[in-house]
Amino acid sequence: MRLRFLGTGAAEGYPVLFCGCEDCETARARGGPSIRRRAALLVDDALLIDFGPDIGEAARAMRLPLHRVEHLLITHAHGRFG
């Protein structure tokens, strides 16, 4: 089984967009793995777990062809429905 984490951050991502705290500023300066996109996981290139707003950027950065995804699992929603 091959697991690829496309994001491991919380709902707001990390560093937080409008935050100027020392931790967020350090993450911005370091870049690379210090920048955490919102949570998503690709399993065997066929199952995508969660589909947040960073998925396109993550797939391009990791050079992952999402056209092979056969199943999408949404673990939870952000917002009110019904």
C-alpha positions as CSV (number, residue, x, y, z in Angstrom):
1,M,0.0,0.0,0.0
2,R,1.3,3.4,-1.0
3,L,0.3,6.4,1.1
4,R,1.0,10.0,-0.1
5,F,0.2,12.8,2.2
6,L,-0.9,15.8,0.1
7,G,-1.5,17.9,3.2
8,T,-1.3,17.5,7.0
9,G,-2.4,20.9,8.2
10,A,-5.6,22.0,9.9
11,A,-8.5,23.7,8.2
12,E,-6.6,27.0,7.9
13,G,-3.4,25.5,6.7
14,Y,0.0,26.4,8.1
15,P,1.4,29.0,8.4
16,V,-1.9,30.8,9.0
17,L,-2.6,33.2,6.2
18,F,-2.9,36.5,8.2
19,C,-0.8,35.4,11.2
20,G,2.5,37.2,12.0
21,C,3.5,35.1,15.0
22,E,7.1,33.9,15.3
23,D,6.1,30.3,14.4
24,C,4.2,31.2,11.2
25,E,6.9,33.7,10.1
26,T,9.6,31.0,10.6
27,A,7.6,28.5,8.6
28,R,7.2,31.1,5.7
29,A,10.9,31.8,5.8
30,R,11.9,28.1,5.7
31,G,9.3,27.1,3.1
32,G,9.3,23.5,1.8
33,P,8.0,21.0,4.3
34,S,7.4,23.8,6.8
35,I,4.4,24.8,4.7
36,R,1.5,22.5,5.5
37,R,-1.5,22.3,3.2
38,R,-4.9,21.2,4.4
39,A,-5.3,17.5,5.1
40,A,-5.5,15.1,2.2
41,L,-4.2,11.6,1.6
42,L,-3.8,9.6,-1.6
43,V,-3.8,5.8,-1.3
44,D,-2.4,3.7,-4.1
45,D,-3.1,6.6,-6.6
46,A,-6.8,5.3,-6.6
47,L,-8.3,6.5,-3.3
48,L,-8.3,10.2,-2.4
49,I,-9.2,10.9,1.2
50,D,-10.5,14.4,1.6
51,F,-10.5,17.1,-1.1
52,G,-9.7,20.5,0.2
53,P,-8.9,23.7,-1.6
54,D,-5.1,22.9,-1.6
55,I,-5.5,19.7,-3.6
56,G,-4.6,21.1,-7.0
57,E,-1.5,22.9,-5.7
58,A,-0.4,19.8,-3.8
59,A,-0.8,17.5,-6.8
60,R,1.1,19.8,-9.0
61,A,3.9,20.3,-6.5
62,M,4.3,16.5,-6.0
63,R,3.7,15.7,-9.7
64,L,0.8,13.4,-9.0
65,P,-1.6,12.6,-11.8
66,L,-5.0,12.7,-10.1
67,H,-6.7,11.3,-13.2
68,R,-6.0,7.8,-11.7
69,V,-8.2,8.5,-8.7
70,E,-11.2,6.1,-8.8
71,H,-12.7,6.9,-5.3
72,L,-13.1,10.0,-3.2
73,L,-13.8,9.7,0.5
74,I,-15.0,12.9,2.2
75,T,-14.5,12.5,6.0
76,H,-16.4,15.5,7.1
77,A,-17.9,18.8,5.9
78,H,-17.1,22.4,6.9
79,G,-20.3,24.3,6.8
80,R,-24.0,23.9,7.4
81,F,-26.1,21.6,5.3
82,G,-29.9,21.1,5.4
